[in-house]
């Protein structure tokens, strides 16, 4: 992050874990929180959650990267959304930790690419703590272990209406569950990258780490990277009551 952003942070972050939330509800929740953060009606917030099986297509739209037709999507129970983040098509589903950082970035000295690199670094550092050597590929956003992608990143910078900077939305999707590459990613060309594969934490380690535990472990790395005081991770249900 840019130094100016770090200096202006209050140190307060709210962090919520939602075990399962429909994508449309999460999208609406993000948009509501972005407005509240812009108006300084709520602190900056990190949402950590899981989605039912979902494909999302960002602004780099390439229809040929979706390999399933409408009938096949219904048969597999996979929803499809065209959304307002950067990037191409990706998969969200059970066994994947999705993170939506809703942060205010001051315009002074702002480096948007540095924000993406900071998100990547959170995941790289957490994986390193488990003995997994992860890194980046210069031509692609995301986190990689060798030639396999373990985390996708796609964000939106929402111009603040009441302040001079931006409020972030969308974020990262970190694969935890064993076999998730075949469950959901087999129906797409993930992020439009056909030459490399997809992996997960449990595939790499042979462990059975629950997503909720991964969320709790990742939070201190996020707080440190973005210079927040370490918050309590509050577990909540979907706001719709689901």
Secondary structure by P-SEA (a helix, b strand, c coil): ccaaaaaacccbbbbbbbccccaaaaaaaaaaaaaaaaaccccbbbbbbccccbbbbccccccccccccaaaaaaabbbbbbcccccccccccccbbbbbbbbbbbcccccaaaaaaaaaaaaaaaaaaaccccccccccccccccccccbbbbbbbcccccccbbbbcccbbbbcccccccccccccccccccccccccccccccccccaaaaaaaaaaaaaaaacccccccccccccccc
